[in-house]
Amino acid sequence: MAWSQRYEGRVTDDQGQPIKSVSVLLLGESNRPVCFTKTQADGLFRVSVPQGKPAKNIMFSCLNYAKDTLSLSMFQQGQTVILKEQTTEIKNVVVKSSRIRQTGDTLDYMVNSFRQKQDRTIADVLRKMPGIDVDKNGAISYQGTRINKFYIEGMDLLGAKYVQASENLPADYVKKVQVMEHHQPVKMLRDVVFSEQAALNLVLTDSAKNVWQGMADVAAGTTANSGNEWLGDVKLTEMLFARMKQSVSMYKYNNTGKDIGKEINAIAILDDGAPTEREVVQGVEVNTPPLDDHRTLFNETHVFATNWLFKPSADADFRIQIDGKTDHTKWGQHTETFYVDVDDGKMVVEEMAAYRNRSQLSADATYQLNGDHIYLTNTMKGFLHVENSRGNTQWNNQPVTVRTKPRRYYLNDRLHLIRRLQGNGSVSASAYVSANHLPSRMVVADGTLQYLDADSWFWGASADRKYRLWGLQLGHAIDYQAKQQRGTSTFQALTSDFCFETHQVKVVNMVSYNRKSWKLNANVGVVWLGQRLDSVRSNQSNLDINLQAIWQPTSRWQFSSTYRQTVLPIDGWNTTGMSYYTTYYLRHQGPNGIVVPVTRNISFAIKYKDVMKGYFASVHVQWNHKNHQRLYRHSIDEAGYHSMATSMETDMDGWNILSRLSKTLRWSRMFMSLSCHWNCNTGRILLNEECVGNRNAMLTTNFHLALQPSGWLSLTADSYWLQSVQHQDVNDGVSSTHNSFAHLLKIYVMPGRWRLEWNNEFYHSNDGSVSANYFADVRCFYKSMMWEAGVELNNVFDRSNYQWFRLSANRRVTVINPLRSRELMFRLKFSF
């Protein structure tokens, strides 16, 4: 058939979001249909007019949107057509917008349907949305998998630091939360490279857009005991969400136990910068109890952050992020630690009183061009961290003075370019470089001063070519990664050093098949790994395999499985035979040799959702196997805990099972979730010069309930069960199992403009591993149109300490932590 003319364009909603599966109909004389098509996932359409069948109008229609008809004489090529939302009447029955609505791979959660009266930020509401989970650090997951993007009005303002928005953006600023399943952030790779991760997009209300918003939350008070101490909690934020510019800035101060510094931490899975060196020397190690920070943290913290995003064009944006903090923390604790990996076991009793001063500054700059034919992004990051810890401790009745001064500095840059070719193929190239410097000074357990300097460089480059052939997506890639680590230690008037280098070259062939409900990916390649530790060299090669299969028989069910085999480059600080302290009492000495561990990973996941009934469920099962894991000989003396590598090796296996079920009901805006996480690691340890089987397992179960039975009453409840198991295959098996429980109940009574809160927490165990403790906090607030004011009383019964038990891979620890005393605070909130 011959065609006379072709029309192209894009269809979006009134928020600028593309609409998939919109019917596009060309109409001729008497509005008779001439030809027909549907929009793609990105809202684009292309329709051609057959010869001899002239068309006059073009009509757009989609369920839950108003029809729109345009004259072709007025239509411009590439035009964007905006459809307005509307309810649909079917035979006198009105189909109302549900709490959750699904269009293609996008789910719309209506915020007002889930928000309860006491909710203040959008994070409070996200915690009540089925399928969405927010952990204690603010990281967001959907159906058990971390999101890969957090957008506000379709713009990525905050990158990996989106907690600044989720924990501070008022809930009444957000109209709906969109979850975009299988989100591919690179526009030209959508429907080409599949993603299992989802993205989150906040659609704001009209009143929250194109205007500067300022908010202040100021509280002052005192400890309600004989040693009165003045307390403060200050939060100042500004926000702007415009079409071509966005900004979020804040300043916070707190000395009431809130961990406000977590808001400027990057969520690791979203951090798109170059690799950086890990912290080699740490400050004073603290055992943190399983309580909220405001009960155990004795802090004085200042945090500031400013984030700006500018859009010079529709496909380009430039982002600047600067943040920093200063923190002064003090603590005391009593610990009794039994080391199971020391011959015949060893108990260490420690009494500590210490403080820590930390300052850090971070700056990021990112330019991104995300078009239909080209993708370009460049990210530059700089970071500095300065720490000074001081204290005194009793190590088995031996007085020890603690002094640590670790520093950390890095500067890096990453560039990534993708170009679309004719025939729907693409080529890409990327490169990165990272410079790191970590000097430190520390007084160790025997009073000796250690100077330790760590310097490292990371660099790499990669390129790939993708194309279609016979219905398959094929590709070839080459990747090069390298690092150099240098360390120098001065200890007891002796200086030692090491130099470690690794170079890795990977050549991979890629095949993808996407057909209806099936998605299959296979990446198979060869890895060459060259490593050098001082004068010792090693060259090895191995297979690199990544297989993935996804089956989605219906819109409700999804099954996926993966197999991954790869070679992991080792770390120079774990390999060197140089002896050094990582904390004031932990001394490490590696094997002074090179091994090449291979890791294998098999995972399986099942995801289910019923949007109409509000059911969401997911199960993730993962198995990991690592070989060539060195065995260490451990000992304890007056100079601390020593860990020395031997020539013996072992294999390690790990199991990880995560499941979650959530359900929402219209009645009382009820939300329920049940989650279970089981983790188990097996291997061997060296004990009395014999290899002994060792297994550590942890089971965490949580039930959450939130409901608002009336406009003046809301309830939220949580129950936790934690089981820890440590088992050694010695003397017919030695096991230690501990169970602990926590129950939290929050009651909100809200008559009119008043809000009364009563928070209850109860911790206990059936084996004495956790002391039974009940905590209560009460608050009373009054809210007007312009401001909100109230009074808070925390730790009503003035609990002074908390005893608990912790199992780890090689320790059994009993800890007694002091608690913050009863505190009285007066709070005022207002907008400006």
Secondary structure, DSSP 8 states (H G I E B T S, - for coil): --EEEEEEEEEEETTS-B-SS-EEEEE-GGG-EEEEEE--TTSEEEEEEETT----EEEEEETTEEEEEEETTT--TTEEEEE-B--EEETTEEE---SEEEETTEEEEEHHHH--TT--BHHHHHTTSTTEEE-TT--EEETTEE-SEEEETTB-SSGGGTHHHHTTSBGGGEEEEEEETT--SSGGGTTTS-----EEEEEE-GGGSSS-EEEEEEEEEEESSSS--EEEEEEEEEEEE-SSEEEEEEEEEE-SS--GGGGGS--GGG--S------SS--------SS-HHHH-EEEEEEEEEEEEE-SSSSEEEEEEEEEEEEEEEEEEEEEEEETTBTT-EEEEEEEEEEEEEEEEEEEEEEEEE-SSEEEEEEEEEEEEEEEEEEEEEETTEEEEEEEEEEEEEEEEEEEEEEE-TTS-EEEEEEEEEEEEEEEEEE-TTS-EEEEEEEEEEEEEEEEEEEEETTEEEEEEEEEEEEEEEEEEEETTEEEEEEEEEEEEEEEEEEEEEETTEEEEEEEEEEEEEEEETTEEEEEEEEEEEEEEEE-SSSSEEEEEEEEEEE----HHHH----EESSSSEEEE--SS----EEEEEEEEEEEEETTTTEEEEEEEEEEEEEEEEEEEEEEETTEEEEEEEEEEEEEEEEEEEEEEEEE-SGGG-EEEEEEEEEEEEEEEEETTEEEEEEEEEEEEEEEEEEEEETTEEEEEEEEEEEEEEEE-STT-EEEEEEEEEEEEEEEE--TTEEEEEEEEEEE-SSSSS--EEEEEEEEEEE-SSEEEEEEEESTT---EEEEEEE-SSEEEEEEEE----EEEEEEEEE-
